[in-house]
Amino acid sequence: MSRLLIKNACILSMDPQVGDHEDADILVEGERIVAVGPGLDAGDAERIDGRGRIVTPGLVNAHIHTWEYQLRGIGADWVSSRDYHANMHKRLALYYGERDVYLGNLLGALNQLRNGTTTIVDWCHILRDAQMTDAALDALEESGIRAVFARGTVKPPEREGEVPYHKKPFPREEIERLRKGRLASDDRLVTLAMAILGPDWGEYDVAVHDIRLAREFGLINSAHTYGRKGKRVVEDGYPRLAAEGLLGPDHNIGHGNCFDERELKIVLDAGCTITATNLTEMLNYEQPAMLGRLVKHGATPSLGTDCDPYFNSSMLAVTRHAFLHQRELDNRSLWHEGAWPAKTQHSTLTRDALYWATMGGAKAFGLDGKTGSITPGKQA
């Protein structure tokens, strides 16, 4: 078994039991971390000099449409979902085939690895058939990244005589094929989830069907949910789903930044997780990213880069922005309360943002036993 020893590094473990160390070592045997601390002796292990370096857990990108990598930067001036959906789902996505999805996922995943992200939630909402699905999976597996493959569905223009996408339940045959086939195990590097419409984008019966389907196969389901009043397909969808017991820790909400306090409390009380894509939300939405509001409720945010067409999908950039964005909101709150500047430390620290970008994402998708912190027993 291969052994690797990182010596004399500054370690930010994100694990309160392990703690942080200004000068310490990490021992890895095979694929697992076996020890963290100063002065480790590992005999003939391969050594890496960590002096002057900071070691953190790999970042967890909890919401990315990896297939869009080839289209990076073309939508920097787009406005809201109006331009995004018109240009992406109703135009460019129609030209994608298996090879295009494969290339987008391969290059997109390699780009994440190159920039310090070791785990992604690939919210793959371009898939028309099994062949495109398998091409997306082939690329993720070839890249070597850890990925939750959130299998989604297409959102093409409505055509006369065809059932519109918001009325279509998730294709059961695809989930059954994947869950009983190549993604049957949850111990692989690439595991399965469902990217569903949810009540913002689909009819209520469709949301109920999709959540029940996910639970039948033991999968986390994730929905794009902004919570904009008057813009949802089902205005009272989340309170209804909660009342029927269909919400829980297995339901992840992407965005959620327009929820009012009542709705936010309903989904958090049900155990749902929320992933902020704060750079996208700053670019296109009228309400701030769901960061400090979650913390005030005792919940942990997770972070995602979302859409390559808007900007370079760097988790480091997203994490930096999450910190600055929430600090700005903190400062405004203090000013309105007549308490600015803060008398002691702020309520949002740089370490908080790093935790959101590591353990936050791992917890949201049930990976916190495998990744998200530098903890003995976890995978390196």
N, C-alpha and C positions, 0 to 999 in steps of 0.2 A: 504494500500500500504506500502511495506517495505521501510524503510529509513535507510541509512548508512552514517555515517560521518567519514571521515578520517581526523584526527587532527594533526596539527603541523608537516607536512611533507615538505620536499624540493620538489617543483613541477616544472617539466619541461613540460610545456603545449603543446609546438609546435604550439601555437596559438598566434600571435602577439598582438591580442586584449586582451587576458587573461594575457599574459606575464608569466614570471617565478617568483617563490617565494621561498625564503629561508625557510620560516616558515609560512605555510598557510594550509587551509582546503579544502576538496572536499565533497560536499553533493550530494548523489545519492538517488533518489526516484524511486522506481520500477527499471526500466531498463535504466533510463536516468540520466545524470549529470544535476543538476539544479543550482548549484552555485560553484564558485571557488574563494577563497580569504581568507585573515586572519580574525580570530575571528568570524567564522560563529557560530550561535547558532541554533541548530536543535532540541531542546527539548528532546524528548524521543527516538531519533534515536540511533540505534546501533552504537557504537563508536569503531574505530580502532586507536590505538596510532601510529602515523607516525613519531615520533621523531627518528632522526638518519637514516631515510629511504628516498630514492629518488623515487618519483612517476612519471612515464612517461606514455605516451599512450602505449597500447598494440602494439607490433611489427606486421608489415604486411609483410608476406612472399609472394612476388608477383610472384614466380615461383618455384614450387616444384612438383616433381613426387612422390606423397605420397605413391602410390602403391608399391614403391621399398623398403619400410622400412625394410622388412625381410632380404634384401640383403646388409645391411649396411656394408661398409668397404671391400667388396670383390674385389673392383676395384681400390684400392688406387694406384696400379702400372700400370693401364691401360693407353694406349696412344691414345688420341684423339677419334674421333667418330669411328675410325677403330675398336678398341677393344670394345667400349661401344655398338655399334650397333651389332657387331658380337656376343657378349655375352648376351646382354640384349634382344634386339628385335628379333634376329634370332635364339636364343636358349632358354634362361630361360623364357622369356615371353610366349613361346609356351606351357609351362607346367602350367601356371596360369589358375585357374578356378575362379568361382564366390567367393568361400570361401577365396581364396588367396588374391583376390582384396579387399574383405571386411576386412580381418585381416590387410593387409598392410595399408589401409586407416584409420582404427580405431586406430591402434597403432601409426601410423605416425602422425595423428592429435593430439592424446593425448600427444605425445612427444613434439609437437610444443607448446601446451598449457603449459606443464610443464616447458618449457624454455622461457616463456614470450611472445610467439607469439599468438595473439588472432584472427588473420585473415590470411587465406591462399588462394592462387590461386592454386587450385589442377589441374595441367596440366596432365590430366589422359589419356595417349596415349597408353593404352593397351587393350582397349575395343573392343571386337569382336561382342557383341550382347547386347540386351536389358537387359538380366539377369545380365551380368557383370556390366552394367551401374547402375542398381538398387542396386546391392550389394555395389558398391562404394559409392553411395548416402546414403544408409542405415547407413554405417559406419560413414560418416561425420556428419549426423544428430544425431547419437547416441553419438558421442564425445562431442557435444555441442559447437564446434568451429564455428566461422563465416567463411564461405568458398564461394569462387567463383568456382563453379565446371566447369572447362573448359573441356567439353566432347571432347575427341580426338579419334583417330582411330589407329589400329594396323599397324605395319610395318614389316610384316613377310618376310622371304626369298622369292625370286622370284622362281616360279615353272613353268615348261613348261605347256602351255595350260591355265594358269591363268593370269588374268590382274594384273600387278604389282601395288603395293599400290600407287606409284607416279602418276598413271593415273586415280585413282579412286576419283571422287568427294565425298564430305562429304555426309553421308546418311541422306537425308532429313527427312525420316520417323522418325528417332530418335529425331531430333531436334523438329519436330512437336509434337511428343508424349510427350516430356518433357516440351515444352513451353506451351502446352495446358493442361498439366496434373500437376504433382507434383511441377514443377518449373515455374508455370505460373506467380507467383507473384515475384516482385523484393523487397518486403518488408520482406522476410523471412531471417533467418540466412544463409541458403544455397541458392545461386542464380546461374543462368546459364550463361555460356559463351561458345565459341567454340574454341577448340584447332585445328587449321587448318595446312595444310602442308605449305602453302605459296610458293613463287616462288623459294626458295632455295631447297625445297624438293618435290615439285609437279609441274606438267606441268602448263603452263600459264592459259589455259582454266579451269583447276581445281581450281586455285587460284581465278579467277574471279567468278566462280560458288559459291565457299565457302564464299567469302566476301559478295556477293549479298544475299546469304541465311541468313547469320548473320544479315544483315541489314533488311531483310524482317521481321525477328522475334525480332528486336530491341536488338541485342546482341553484346557485345564486342567480337572480334575475335583476337586471338593471334597466332603468327607463330614463330617457331624456325628459326632465320635468322642470319647467321654469316657474310655474305657478302664477303666470300672468292672468290677472282677472280679465274675463271676456275673450281670451285667446285660446282656451282649452277646448278640446273636443267634448270632454265631460267636465263641467264646471265644478261639481262636488265629488269628483272621482276619488280622491284620497280619503276623505271622511267616510265615504261608502265602503271602500275597500277595508279600511280599519275596522268598521263596524261588523264586517263579515269575517273578521279574523284572517284576512288575506295578506296583511302586512307583517313583517317581522325582520329579524337580522339577515334573512335571505333576500331582502329587497334593497337594492341600492338605487339612489336617486342621483342622477347627473345634473348638476347646477342647483336647482331649488331656490335660487336667490330672490325670487319674487314671492315666496310664501309669506303670508301674514303670520303673526305670532300664534294664532289658534291652529292653523294648519301645520306649522312647524312643530308645535308641541304634540299634535296628533301623530305625526310620522316618527318623531323621536321617541315618544312613549311606546310606540309599537316596536321599537328596536331597529328601525331602518337606519342605514348609513347614507351619508351625503358626500359626494365628491365635487369639490369646487374646481373649476377650470378658470382661475382668476384672470389670466391674461385675456382669454376670450370674452369673459364677462365684462372686463373693463372696456374692451373694444366695442361691444355690441349691446350691452344690456343696461337698463335704467336703474338697477339696484346693485349694490356692491356684492362681492363674492361672499359665499356662506362660510365664513371663517370664525370671527369673533362671536357671531350669534350662536353658532354651534357650541363654542367653548362655554358660553354663559349657561347653556343648558346641560353642561357636563358631558357633551359629546366630543368626539375627536374628528376633526376634518381630515379628509384625504384630498390629494391634489392630482390634477391631470393636465396634460398639454392640449388635448382636444384636437384642433384642426391645423395641419401643416399649411393649407392655403393661406392662413392668416399671417404666420410668422414661423421662425425656426422653432421647432417643437423641443426645446431644451427644458428638462425638468429643473436644472439648476437655475435657469432664468425664471421659471414659474415659482420656485421656492423663494428666491430673492424677492420677487414681486409680491408674493403672499405676505411676507414679513412687512415690507414697506407699505403695502396697501392697508393692512390691518393697523399698522402703527399710525397711518394718516387718520383712519377712523377713530382710533383711540385718542389722538390729539384733539380732534374736533369735539369728541364727547367731553374731554376734560375742559376745553375752552368754554363750551356751553354751560358746564357746571361751575365755572369760575375757579377751576382747580388746575389750570395749565400754567407752567409745565408740571409734570408729575413730581411729587415730593420725593419719591423713592424710585424704584425701578418701574418701568412700564408693565402693564398687564400682558403685553405680547413681547416675547424675547426671540432672538435669533434661533435659540434652541427649539422653541415651540414650532417654528416653521420647518426645521429639519425633522422634527418628530412627525409632523403631518405628512412630510414627503417620504417617510420611511415606514414607521409603524402604523401611521394612519391608513395608508393604502393597503398594507398587509392585513390589518384588522378588517377593513371593509370587505375584503374578498376571501376571508378565512385562511390567509396564508401566514398569520402571525406565529404559528408554530414552526414555520420553515424559514422565514426571512423577516426582514424589517429591523433587526438588531444584531449586534455582534455578541451572540450568546452561545456558550458551549452547548453543543447538541444540535444547533441549527445548521443549515446547509451554507457552505461558504460561497 
